[in-house]
Amino acid sequence: MSLDAAGLYALMPAVYRTRDAVSGGPLQALFKVLALQAGMVEENIQQLYDDEFVETCMPWVIPYIGDLIGYNSIYQIAAGIDSRAEVANTIGYRRRKGTPIALQQVATNVSGRPAVVVEEFRRVITTQSMRLPRPHHVACLNLRCSDVLENLHDTAFDLSSRTVEVRRIAPRLRNIATPDPAPIDIALHGGGRFNVPDIAVHLWRCQPWFVDHAPAFVIDAHRFKFHPIGLDAPLFSLPPTYPAFTHINTRLDVPQPIRRGEFERQLTDFYGPSLMLYADGVVVPVTQIYSANLADRPNGTWCKVAAGKIAIDPELGRIQYAADLTPPQSLRLSYTYGFPAAIGGGPYDRTATLGQEMPTAHPEQAQFFAQVGTAAFPDLASAVAQWNLLPAGSTGIIVLTGFERYAIDLTGANAILLASGSTLAIAAAVPVPSGGARDMVWNNACVTLRGNITVQGLPPPAMPEGETAPPGQLIVNGLWIEGQLVMGGNAAMIQMSDCTLIPGLGAANPGVSPCEPGVVVGNDSTFCMARCISGPIAANVAGSVRVCNSIVDANSPCCVAYAGLDGYSPGADLHIEDSTVIGKVRTRTLQLASNTIFFARLGRHDPWPAALWCSRRQTGCVRFCSLPREAITPRRYECLPPDASSAARFTPSFITLSYGHPAYALLSGVTPIAVWRGADDGSQMGVYHQIQETQAVSNVQIRTPEYLPVMLEAGIFLHPSQPMLRPAPPAFSYYHRAASCCGDDDDDSANLPGIGSNLL
């Protein structure tokens, strides 16, 4: 402000200021009010100048500036897509209109996903005459080049030439029904790809997540795995970043699984930027690394590694030392894995969600603080034992650092005790290097616990007025639990967020049924789960359960995903939103089900009357959900299928339901559009509602035609898209699914496209 209250008051003649001081200063108070209002006017004038520029204008001005240059609005999505940036870059886009780099940049900016634009007409050729073969012509495919052969199957990097294809690449013209049973791929592209007017826009659905200095999973002295619980899972490439309009994306610029062949040919492009080995704290040199197929042999071995070398299988996430090498005492790994969203335990930033919870919001105010792995608290059991000695009403934090793995047994006498009014947080974090003892960053950390956990609520004290004492509260965040979580004793409140309770309880429990519950609520406790992956939930009818943005996986659509303690009686009252449930559900009251996929069916000779069974139908609401053919629910609103006769047409299809796969529980391209756009905001139903993929792809469809050359048309291709058929796997491997509960060993039949496939 040019003049404040004191400056304005000083402009008054001294005689008036003297008289005002004698009178108690009413004139000076008036000038303070005038200065405040003058400041508001001056600020508004300055903002009017700022509103002339898109970089500094108010948000409400952006559409008006965009209208001056013919900007059409797009969907605002959670991936950080800002209309301000797009309006500012519109002139830059149009200067490069019709070029692949402009199409690529527009597709990336409006979708928030890596994109590759392919001019398919560059691959179109004429058929050669067999009387005059030209082996060195570009039309001939070099069968000795493995890189070319690996990219033949509908990838963005297919360099082979094709004869012309008369089908259109643009989405086909059709009559759209309401709801729409057509597959997703029909709405994104046509059946053709290789023609003169064709442009293919490829979008990647999985995000890369980088894990730094995690301990390797030990098979024996010479064999290791990258996955923290020993699954076979592929390694991903970590794309670099480039300034806008400077780089045409190649294979290394998109996040997808690393193949053995490309890892061998481009070893230095992957080893270092995307993965690294540390043997006893020393970086393993790239000269010792080579690519190999480490799949299981009939005798249980993997392969014979060359002398002095270390073999890595990027497709299975396996490591094997040569027999002549001395294996390290400690092998740590930095690597990249792929997953569509920030759910379950992972290295992503959890500050925004966990920072709101007490006591993690203010660790310095907690009465109890323990960092596992220090001299005072060498393991989790010692920290829990110290917490159990505190009086009611205490607050505490137990921090597990980095990506460590711990074997635990928090059952029986070692169980976690929650007294009335107490709050305990158990979370993964990284200490601030230059901070205090309690300064933590809730990022780049995900700790694996191998064992069972029991939470025991203590009896509440007698209250003077006879009211009910508040229950104890446990907050769990950023963990992988390879075991079972059991709640017993008196009532308590458990809040789990950003955690993974391994479906089937993992390889650490080989004698346990894969359908065994991962969470058991044995009392009248309240269990809340947000952004989690879990096995089945067994909940006492006296309790209550809330599930948001999560996956509940019973390992089969015919197994029980949610029910009472005996696996048949009604479970606790259920509130579920934006989630995917794989398996049958029985609850007393379904208070609310919204934007959720219930993927379940009855098995052969199944005693249940319906795969989704609510005892009380007069209360509760089911809205914007995908339901099984047999469902006994309260009133429904905009749910699928619209009627029982069309159930097979609207059954969702997944790329895979195998836990550990990068596309786990992700809708495939043969899923009906009604499911992909069936949520209350027009996004997809299920757990990946949060990534707003439908809006992101729609943005590309809105923007791409504006920047295409004249007479050309485009189609959008998602990667991955097609359902993965299950091969014959070894026990609990990357592709492993538990034995079917359906009685026909055909749990994957719902993933097979075609009319009537779900009747098999």
C-alpha positions in Angstrom: 0.0 0.0 0.0 1.3 3.5 -0.9 0.2 5.1 2.4 -0.6 3.4 5.7 -2.8 4.9 8.5 0.2 6.7 10.1 1.2 8.2 6.7 -2.3 9.5 6.0 -2.7 10.9 9.5 0.6 12.7 9.2 -0.7 14.6 6.2 -3.2 16.4 8.4 -2.3 19.8 9.8 -0.7 19.7 13.2 -3.5 21.7 14.8 -6.1 19.1 14.0 -3.8 16.3 15.2 -3.3 18.2 18.4 -7.0 18.7 19.0 -7.6 15.0 18.1 -5.1 13.8 20.6 -6.8 15.9 23.3 -10.2 14.3 22.3 -8.9 10.8 22.6 -7.9 10.1 18.9 -11.3 9.6 17.1 -9.8 11.2 13.9 -6.8 8.9 14.0 -9.2 5.9 14.4 -11.1 7.1 11.3 -7.9 7.3 9.3 -7.1 3.6 10.2 -10.5 2.6 8.7 -9.8 4.8 5.6 -6.4 3.2 5.2 -7.8 -0.3 5.4 -10.4 0.5 2.7 -7.8 2.3 0.6 -5.5 -0.8 0.8 -8.3 -3.0 -0.4 -8.9 -0.7 -3.4 -5.2 -0.5 -4.2 -4.9 -4.3 -4.0 -7.9 -4.6 -6.3 -6.3 -2.2 -8.8 -3.1 -4.2 -8.8 -5.0 -7.4 -9.3 -6.8 -5.9 -12.3 -3.4 -5.5 -13.9 -2.4 -9.0 -12.9 -5.6 -10.4 -14.4 -4.4 -9.3 -17.8 -1.9 -12.2 -17.8 -2.7 -15.9 -17.6 0.3 -16.5 -15.3 -0.9 -14.2 -12.6 -4.7 -13.9 -13.1 -7.3 -15.1 -10.7 -8.8 -18.6 -11.4 -12.1 -17.1 -12.5 -10.4 -15.1 -15.2 -8.8 -18.1 -16.9 -11.8 -19.2 -19.0 -12.2 -15.6 -20.3 -8.6 -15.4 -21.4 -9.0 -18.8 -22.9 -12.0 -17.7 -24.8 -10.0 -15.0 -26.5 -7.8 -17.7 -28.1 -10.5 -20.2 -28.8 -9.7 -22.5 -25.8 -12.2 -25.3 -25.1 -12.5 -26.5 -21.5 -11.4 -30.0 -20.5 -12.0 -32.1 -17.4 -10.0 -31.1 -14.3 -8.3 -34.2 -12.9 -6.3 -35.1 -9.8 -3.1 -35.7 -11.8 -2.2 -32.0 -11.5 -3.6 -30.9 -14.8 -4.2 -27.1 -14.6 -6.2 -25.2 -17.1 -3.9 -22.2 -16.4 -0.9 -24.0 -17.8 -2.8 -25.3 -20.8 -4.2 -21.9 -21.7 -0.7 -20.4 -21.4 0.7 -23.1 -23.7 -2.0 -23.0 -26.3 -0.2 -20.6 -28.5 2.9 -22.8 -28.3 0.8 -25.9 -29.2 -0.7 -24.1 -32.2 2.7 -23.0 -33.5 3.6 -26.7 -33.8 0.1 -27.8 -34.9 0.2 -31.0 -37.0 3.6 -32.2 -35.7 4.1 -35.4 -33.6 5.8 -33.5 -30.8 2.8 -31.1 -30.5 0.4 -34.1 -30.3 2.6 -35.8 -27.8 2.9 -32.8 -25.6 -0.8 -32.0 -25.7 -1.7 -35.6 -24.9 0.7 -35.7 -22.0 -0.3 -32.4 -20.6 -4.1 -32.9 -20.6 -4.0 -36.5 -19.3 -1.1 -36.5 -16.9 0.2 -39.7 -18.4 3.2 -40.6 -20.6 2.2 -40.5 -24.2 3.7 -41.7 -27.5 2.3 -40.5 -30.9 2.8 -42.8 -33.8 2.2 -41.8 -37.5 1.0 -45.2 -38.7 1.2 -44.2 -42.3 5.0 -44.3 -42.1 4.7 -48.1 -41.7 2.3 -48.7 -44.6 3.9 -50.6 -47.6 2.8 -52.4 -50.7 3.1 -56.2 -51.0 6.4 -57.4 -52.6 6.4 -59.8 -55.5 7.8 -63.2 -54.6 9.4 -63.3 -58.0 11.7 -60.4 -57.1 12.4 -60.4 -53.4 14.3 -57.6 -51.9 15.7 -58.8 -48.6 17.3 -55.5 -47.7 14.2 -53.5 -48.3 12.6 -51.8 -45.4 9.5 -53.9 -45.8 11.4 -57.1 -44.9 11.4 -58.1 -41.2 14.8 -59.0 -39.7 14.0 -62.2 -37.9 17.5 -62.1 -36.3 16.7 -58.8 -34.5 15.1 -59.7 -31.2 14.3 -56.0 -30.5 12.0 -55.9 -33.5 10.3 -59.2 -32.7 9.7 -58.3 -29.1 7.7 -55.2 -30.2 5.5 -56.9 -32.8 2.4 -57.3 -30.6 0.5 -54.1 -30.8 3.1 -51.9 -29.0 3.9 -48.3 -29.6 7.4 -49.2 -30.7 6.6 -51.7 -33.4 9.0 -50.9 -36.3 7.7 -53.5 -38.7 6.0 -52.5 -41.9 2.4 -53.5 -42.6 0.1 -53.6 -45.6 -2.7 -51.2 -45.7 -5.7 -51.8 -43.3 -9.0 -50.4 -44.5 -10.7 -50.3 -41.1 -10.7 -46.9 -39.4 -8.5 -46.1 -36.4 -10.9 -43.5 -35.0 -13.7 -44.8 -32.7 -16.4 -46.3 -34.8 -19.8 -44.7 -35.4 -22.5 -46.5 -33.5 -25.8 -46.1 -31.7 -24.9 -45.5 -28.0 -27.2 -47.3 -25.6 -27.9 -46.2 -22.0 -26.2 -47.8 -20.1 -23.6 -48.6 -22.8 -22.5 -52.3 -22.9 -19.8 -51.8 -25.6 -16.2 -52.5 -24.6 -13.9 -49.6 -23.6 -11.7 -50.2 -26.6 -14.7 -49.5 -28.9 -14.9 -46.0 -27.5 -11.2 -45.3 -27.8 -10.2 -46.6 -31.3 -11.4 -48.6 -34.2 -10.2 -51.9 -35.5 -7.7 -50.5 -37.9 -4.2 -49.0 -37.3 -2.1 -49.2 -40.5 -3.5 -46.8 -43.0 -2.6 -43.4 -44.6 -4.9 -41.2 -42.4 -4.1 -43.0 -39.1 -2.4 -41.5 -36.0 -2.1 -43.7 -32.9 -1.9 -42.1 -29.4 -0.6 -44.5 -26.8 -1.1 -43.9 -23.1 0.5 -45.8 -20.2 -1.7 -46.6 -17.2 0.9 -47.7 -14.6 3.0 -45.2 -12.7 6.6 -45.9 -11.8 7.4 -46.1 -8.0 11.1 -46.0 -6.9 12.2 -48.1 -3.9 15.6 -47.1 -2.5 18.0 -49.3 -0.5 15.5 -52.0 0.4 16.8 -55.4 1.7 16.7 -58.2 -0.9 14.4 -61.1 -0.2 16.7 -64.1 0.4 15.9 -67.5 -1.2 19.3 -69.0 -0.3 23.0 -67.9 -0.2 23.1 -67.2 -3.9 19.5 -66.4 -4.9 17.4 -63.4 -4.1 14.3 -61.5 -5.2 13.4 -57.9 -5.5 9.8 -58.1 -4.2 9.6 -57.6 -0.4 7.6 -60.8 0.2 9.3 -62.9 -2.4 6.8 -62.7 -5.3 7.9 -62.8 -8.9 7.1 -59.3 -10.1 8.6 -57.4 -13.1 10.9 -54.4 -12.8 10.0 -51.2 -14.5 12.0 -48.5 -16.2 12.1 -45.1 -14.6 11.6 -42.4 -17.3 13.7 -39.2 -17.2 12.1 -35.8 -17.5 12.6 -33.3 -20.3 11.5 -29.7 -21.0 8.3 -29.3 -23.1 8.6 -29.6 -26.9 12.2 -30.8 -26.8 12.0 -34.6 -27.0 10.1 -37.3 -28.9 9.4 -40.1 -26.4 11.1 -43.4 -27.0 11.0 -46.7 -25.1 13.1 -45.3 -22.2 10.7 -42.5 -21.7 7.6 -44.6 -20.7 7.1 -46.7 -17.6 6.7 -50.3 -18.6 8.2 -53.7 -17.6 11.8 -54.3 -18.7 12.2 -57.2 -21.0 15.2 -59.5 -20.8 16.3 -58.8 -24.3 16.4 -55.0 -24.0 18.0 -55.3 -20.5 20.8 -57.2 -22.2 21.2 -54.8 -25.1 20.8 -51.6 -23.1 22.2 -52.6 -19.8 23.6 -49.1 -18.9 20.2 -47.5 -19.7 18.5 -49.5 -17.0 21.2 -50.5 -14.5 21.8 -47.3 -12.6 18.8 -45.1 -13.6 16.1 -47.7 -12.8 17.7 -50.4 -10.6 20.9 -50.9 -8.6 22.5 -53.5 -6.3 24.4 -52.8 -3.2 26.5 -55.7 -1.8 27.6 -55.0 1.8 27.1 -51.2 1.2 29.2 -51.2 -2.0 27.6 -50.6 -5.4 27.8 -53.7 -7.6 29.6 -52.6 -10.9 27.7 -52.9 -14.1 30.4 -55.1 -15.5 29.3 -57.9 -13.2 25.6 -57.7 -14.2 24.0 -59.5 -17.1 20.5 -60.5 -18.1 19.3 -64.1 -17.8 16.2 -66.1 -17.7 15.9 -67.2 -14.0 12.7 -69.1 -14.3 12.3 -72.3 -12.2 13.8 -75.4 -13.7 12.3 -78.8 -13.1 14.8 -79.7 -10.5 14.1 -76.5 -8.5 17.2 -74.6 -9.7 17.2 -71.4 -11.8 20.1 -71.4 -14.1 23.9 -71.7 -14.2 25.4 -68.2 -14.0 28.7 -67.4 -15.7 31.7 -67.3 -13.5 32.2 -64.0 -11.7 28.8 -62.6 -12.8 25.5 -61.7 -11.2 22.4 -62.5 -13.2 19.3 -60.4 -13.1 15.9 -61.4 -14.5 13.9 -58.2 -14.9 10.8 -60.0 -16.0 10.6 -62.0 -12.8 12.5 -59.7 -10.4 15.1 -62.4 -9.5 18.9 -62.2 -8.8 21.4 -65.0 -8.8 25.1 -65.0 -7.9 27.6 -67.2 -9.7 28.7 -70.2 -7.8 32.3 -68.9 -7.6 31.3 -65.6 -6.0 31.1 -65.1 -2.3 27.5 -64.0 -1.6 27.2 -60.7 0.4 26.2 -60.6 4.0 23.8 -57.8 3.2 22.3 -57.2 -0.3 20.2 -54.1 -0.7 18.4 -53.0 -3.8 17.1 -49.9 -5.5 14.5 -50.6 -8.1 11.4 -49.4 -9.8 8.0 -51.2 -9.8 4.8 -50.2 -11.5 1.3 -49.8 -10.2 -1.7 -47.6 -11.4 -2.4 -45.7 -8.2 -1.0 -44.7 -4.7 -2.8 -47.4 -2.8 -1.5 -50.1 -0.5 1.9 -49.7 1.1 4.4 -47.9 -1.1 7.2 -45.3 -1.3 4.7 -42.5 -2.2 4.2 -39.3 -0.1 1.7 -39.8 2.7 2.2 -36.5 4.4 -1.2 -35.0 3.3 -3.2 -37.9 4.7 -1.1 -39.0 7.7 -0.2 -35.4 8.8 -3.8 -34.8 9.7 -4.0 -37.6 12.2 -3.0 -37.3 15.9 -0.4 -37.9 17.2 1.5 -37.9 13.9 0.5 -34.3 13.1 2.6 -33.2 16.1 5.1 -35.9 17.1 6.8 -33.6 19.6 3.6 -33.5 21.7 3.3 -37.3 21.9 3.9 -38.8 25.4 5.6 -41.8 23.9 7.9 -42.0 20.9 9.8 -45.1 19.7 11.9 -45.6 16.6 12.3 -49.3 15.9 15.8 -50.4 15.0 17.6 -48.2 17.6 19.4 -49.4 20.7 16.4 -48.5 22.9 13.9 -50.3 20.7 15.6 -53.0 18.6 12.4 -54.5 17.4 8.6 -53.7 17.3 7.8 -56.0 20.2 10.0 -54.0 22.6 8.3 -50.7 21.5 4.8 -52.3 21.9 5.7 -53.7 25.4 6.8 -50.2 26.5 3.6 -48.7 25.1 1.4 -51.2 27.0 2.7 -49.9 30.3 1.4 -46.4 29.8 -1.8 -45.2 31.5 -5.2 -44.6 29.8 -5.4 -41.4 27.7 -1.8 -41.6 26.5 -0.6 -40.7 23.0 2.2 -42.5 21.3 4.1 -43.0 18.0 6.1 -46.1 16.9 8.1 -45.3 13.7 9.5 -48.0 11.4 12.1 -46.6 9.1 12.9 -47.1 5.4 12.0 -50.3 3.6 13.1 -52.8 6.3 11.5 -56.2 7.0 10.8 -57.5 10.5 9.5 -60.9 11.7 7.0 -60.2 14.4 4.6 -62.1 16.8 2.3 -59.5 18.4 -0.1 -62.0 19.7 -1.0 -63.3 23.2 1.1 -61.6 25.8 2.8 -59.5 23.1 -0.5 -58.0 21.8 -1.1 -54.3 21.4 -3.2 -53.0 24.3 -5.4 -50.0 23.8 -6.7 -48.3 26.9 -9.6 -46.0 26.9 -8.9 -42.6 25.4 -5.4 -43.7 24.2 -4.1 -43.2 20.7 -1.2 -45.1 19.2 0.2 -44.6 15.7 2.4 -47.2 14.0 3.8 -45.8 10.7 6.7 -46.0 8.3 8.8 -42.9 7.9 12.3 -41.6 7.2 14.1 -39.5 9.9 15.1 -36.0 8.8 19.0 -36.1 8.6 19.5 -32.7 10.2 16.4 -32.6 12.3 15.5 -33.5 15.9 14.9 -37.0 17.3 11.2 -36.8 16.4 11.4 -35.1 13.0 10.1 -37.5 10.4 9.2 -37.5 6.7 6.2 -39.7 5.8 7.7 -40.5 2.4 10.1 -43.0 0.8 9.3 -45.7 3.4 7.3 -48.9 3.4 8.1 -51.5 6.1 7.1 -55.2 5.8 6.0 -57.1 8.9 5.9 -60.8 8.7 3.6 -62.3 11.4 0.3 -61.8 13.1 -1.0 -58.8 15.1 -3.5 -58.8 17.8 -5.1 -55.6 19.1 -6.7 -55.9 22.5 -9.1 -53.3 23.8 -8.9 -52.8 27.6 -12.0 -52.4 29.8 -13.1 -48.7 30.0 -13.1 -47.0 33.4 -16.3 -46.1 35.3 -17.4 -42.6 34.4 -18.8 -40.2 37.1 -22.0 -39.3 35.1 -22.5 -42.8 33.7 -21.5 -41.9 30.2 -19.4 -44.2 27.9 -15.7 -43.7 28.0 -14.1 -43.1 24.6 -12.4 -46.2 23.1 -8.7 -46.5 22.4 -7.5 -45.8 18.9 -4.8 -47.4 16.7 -3.5 -45.7 13.5 -1.5 -47.9 11.1 0.1 -46.4 8.0 2.6 -47.3 5.3 3.1 -51.0 6.2 2.9 -54.4 4.4 1.6 -57.0 6.8 2.2 -60.6 5.8 -0.1 -62.1 8.4 -3.5 -61.6 10.1 -4.8 -58.6 12.0 -7.2 -59.6 14.9 -9.2 -57.3 17.1 -10.4 -58.6 20.5 -11.2 -57.6 24.0 -13.2 -54.5 24.5 -14.2 -52.0 21.8 -11.4 -50.0 20.1 -11.0 -48.1 16.9 -8.5 -49.2 14.2 -7.7 -46.9 11.3 -5.5 -48.4 8.5 -4.4 -46.3 5.6 -1.9 -46.8 2.8 -1.3 -50.4 3.9 -1.2 -53.8 2.4 -2.5 -56.9 4.2 -1.3 -59.6 1.8 -4.3 -61.4 0.2 -3.9 -65.1 1.1 -1.6 -64.1 3.9 1.4 -64.5 1.7 4.1 -67.2 1.2 4.9 -66.9 4.9 1.8 -68.9 5.7 2.0 -71.9 3.4 -0.3 -74.1 5.6 -3.1 -71.5 5.8 -6.0 -71.4 3.4 -5.7 -68.6 0.8 -9.2 -67.6 1.7 -8.4 -67.1 5.3 -9.5 -63.6 6.6 -6.7 -61.0 6.6 -8.7 -58.9 9.1 -10.8 -60.3 12.0 -13.0 -57.9 14.0 -13.9 -60.2 16.9 -15.7 -57.6 19.1 -17.7 -54.4 18.7 -14.8 -52.4 17.4 -14.8 -50.0 14.6 -12.4 -50.8 11.7 -11.7 -48.2 9.0 -9.6 -48.9 5.9 -8.5 -46.2 3.3 -6.2 -46.7 0.3 -5.4 -50.3 1.3 -5.2 -53.8 -0.2 -6.5 -56.5 2.1 -7.6 -60.1 2.1 -11.1 -61.1 3.3 -12.6 -59.4 6.3 -14.5 -61.3 9.1 -16.4 -58.9 11.3 -18.6 -59.4 14.4 -22.1 -58.2 13.7 -21.8 -55.9 16.8 -18.9 -53.9 15.2 -18.8 -51.6 12.2 -16.5 -51.4 9.1 -15.7 -48.6 6.7 -13.8 -49.2 3.5 -12.7 -46.4 1.1 -10.4 -46.5 -2.0 -9.4 -50.0 -1.2 -9.3 -53.6 -2.6 -10.7 -56.5 -0.6 -9.5 -59.7 -2.3 -10.8 -63.2 -1.4 -8.6 -64.7 -4.1 -11.7 -65.9 -6.0 -15.1 -64.4 -6.9 -16.8 -67.4 -5.2 -14.9 -67.2 -1.9 -16.1 -65.0 1.0 -14.7 -61.5 1.0 -16.8 -60.1 3.8 -19.0 -61.9 6.4 -19.3 -62.8 10.1 -16.7 -64.6 12.1 -17.9 -68.0 10.9 -17.6 -67.0 7.2 -21.4 -67.4 6.7 -23.3 -65.3 9.2 -23.9 -61.6 8.6 -20.9 -59.3 9.1 -20.8 -55.9 10.8 -22.5 -52.9 9.3 -20.6 -51.9 6.2 -19.9 -48.5 4.6 -17.9 -48.8 1.4 -16.9 -46.2 -1.2 -14.7 -46.2 -4.3 -13.5 -49.8 -3.8 -13.2 -53.2 -5.5 -14.4 -56.3 -3.7 -13.4 -59.7 -5.2 -15.5 -62.3 -3.5 -18.9 -62.8 -1.9 -20.3 -60.3 0.7 -22.8 -60.8 3.5 -23.5 -58.0 5.9 -26.3 -57.1 8.3 -26.6 -53.6 7.0 -25.1 -52.0 3.9 -25.2 -48.4 5.1 -23.7 -47.0 1.9 -22.1 -48.5 -1.1 -20.9 -46.0 -3.7 -18.8 -46.2 -6.9 -17.8 -49.8 -5.9 -17.4 -53.0 -7.9 -18.6 -56.1 -6.2 -17.0 -58.9 -8.4 -18.6 -62.1 -7.1 -20.6 -65.0 -8.2 -22.1 -68.2 -6.6 -20.1 -71.4 -6.9 -21.4 -74.8 -7.8 -23.9 -76.0 -5.1 -23.4 -72.8 -3.2 -25.7 -72.5 -0.1 -25.8 -68.7 -0.3 -28.9 -67.2 -2.0 -26.9 -64.4 -3.5 -23.3 -63.3 -3.9 -24.1 -60.0 -2.3 -26.4 -60.6 0.6 -27.7 -57.9 3.0 -29.9 -59.0 5.8 -31.6 -55.6 6.2 -33.0 -54.2 3.0 -35.1 -51.4 4.5 -32.1 -49.3 5.4 -29.0 -48.3 3.5 -28.3 -47.2 -0.1 -26.4 -48.7 -3.0 -25.5 -46.1 -5.7 -23.4 -46.2 -8.8 -22.1 -49.7 -8.2 -21.4 -52.8 -10.3 -23.3 -55.7 -8.6 -23.2 -59.5 -9.2 -26.0 -61.2 -11.0 -27.4 -62.4 -7.6 -27.6 -59.5 -5.2 -29.9 -58.9 -2.2 -29.4 -55.2 -1.4 -31.3 -52.2 -0.1 -32.6 -49.6 -2.6 -30.4 -49.0 -5.6 -29.6 -45.9 -7.7 -27.9 -46.0 -11.1 -26.3 -49.4 -10.5 -25.3 -52.1 -13.0 -26.6 -54.4 -14.3 -30.0 -52.6 -14.8 -31.8 -55.9 -14.7 -30.9 -59.6 -14.1 -31.3 -60.5 -17.8 -28.4 -58.2 -18.8 -26.0 -59.2 -16.1 -23.6 -60.9 -18.5 -23.3 -57.8 -20.7 -22.3 -55.5 -17.9 -19.9 -57.8 -16.0 -16.6 -56.0 -15.5 -13.4 -57.6 -16.8 -10.0 -57.1 -15.3 -6.5 -57.4 -16.8 -5.6 -59.7 -14.0 -6.7 -60.5 -10.4 -3.4 -61.9 -9.5 -1.9 -60.0 -6.6 1.6 -58.8 -7.4 0.9 -58.0 -11.0 1.4 -54.3 -12.0 -2.1 -54.2 -13.4 -3.7 -55.9 -10.4 -7.6 -55.3 -10.4 -7.3 -52.8 -13.3 -10.2 -52.8 -15.7 -9.4 -54.2 -19.1 -10.3 -52.9 -22.5 -13.2 -55.4 -22.9 -14.9 -54.0 -19.9 -18.3 -52.3 -20.7 -18.1 -48.6 -21.1 -21.0 -48.3 -18.6 -18.6 -49.6 -15.8 -15.7 -47.4 -17.0 -17.9 -44.3 -16.9 -20.4 -45.5 -14.3 -19.3 -43.6 -11.2 -21.2 -40.5 -9.9 -18.7 -38.1 -11.5 -18.5 -40.0 -14.8 -15.3 -41.8 -13.9 -14.8 -45.5 -13.5 -16.2 -47.6 -10.7 -14.0 -49.4 -8.4 -10.7 -48.7 -6.6 -9.1 -46.8 -9.5 -11.9 -44.2 -9.4 -9.3 -42.0 -7.7 -7.0 -41.8 -10.7 -9.7 -40.3 -12.9 -8.5 -42.2 -15.9 -11.8 -41.8 -17.7 -11.6 -38.0 -17.6 -7.9 -38.1 -18.6 -8.6 -40.1 -21.7 -11.6 -37.9 -22.5 -9.3 -34.9 -22.4 -7.1 -36.5 -25.0 -10.1 -37.2 -27.2 -11.2 -33.5 -26.9 -7.8 -32.1 -27.6 -6.3 -34.4 -30.2 -8.5 -33.5 -33.2 -7.6 -29.8 -32.8 -3.9 -30.5 -33.5 -4.2 -33.2 -36.1 -3.2 -32.5 -39.7 -6.1 -32.1 -42.1 -7.9 -35.3 -43.2 -6.1 -37.4 -40.5 -7.8 -39.2 -37.6 -6.6 -40.6 -34.3 -7.3 -43.5 -32.0 -6.2 -43.9 -28.4 -4.5 -47.1 -27.1 -4.1 -47.9 -23.4 -1.2 -50.0 -22.1 -1.9 -52.5 -20.7 -5.4 -53.1 -22.0 -6.1 -56.8 -22.7 -7.0 -59.4 -20.1 -4.1 -61.6 -19.2 -4.7 -65.3 -19.5 -3.3 -67.3 -16.6 -0.5 -69.7 -17.3 0.5 -72.7 -15.2 2.5 -71.2 -12.4 4.7 -72.4 -9.6 3.3 -72.1 -6.1 2.7 -68.4 -5.0 4.4 -66.9 -7.9 3.9 -63.7 -9.8 0.9 -65.2 -11.7 -0.4 -67.3 -8.8 -4.0 -67.5 -7.9 -5.5 -69.7 -5.2 -7.5 -72.7 -6.1 -11.0 -71.9 -7.1 -13.8 -71.7 -4.6 -16.3 -71.9 -7.4 -16.1 -75.7 -7.8 -15.3 -75.4 -11.5 -11.7 -74.1 -11.4 -12.7 -71.3 -13.8 -12.4 -68.1 -11.8 -10.8 -66.3 -14.8 -13.8 -67.0 -17.1 -15.1 -63.5 -16.5 -11.9 -62.2 -18.1 -12.6 -63.9 -21.4 -14.3 -61.6 -23.9 -17.2 -62.7 -26.0 -21.0 -63.0 -25.8 -22.0 -65.6 -23.2 -18.5 -66.0 -21.7 -19.7 -65.3 -18.2 -22.2 -68.2 -18.6 -19.3 -70.7 -18.8 
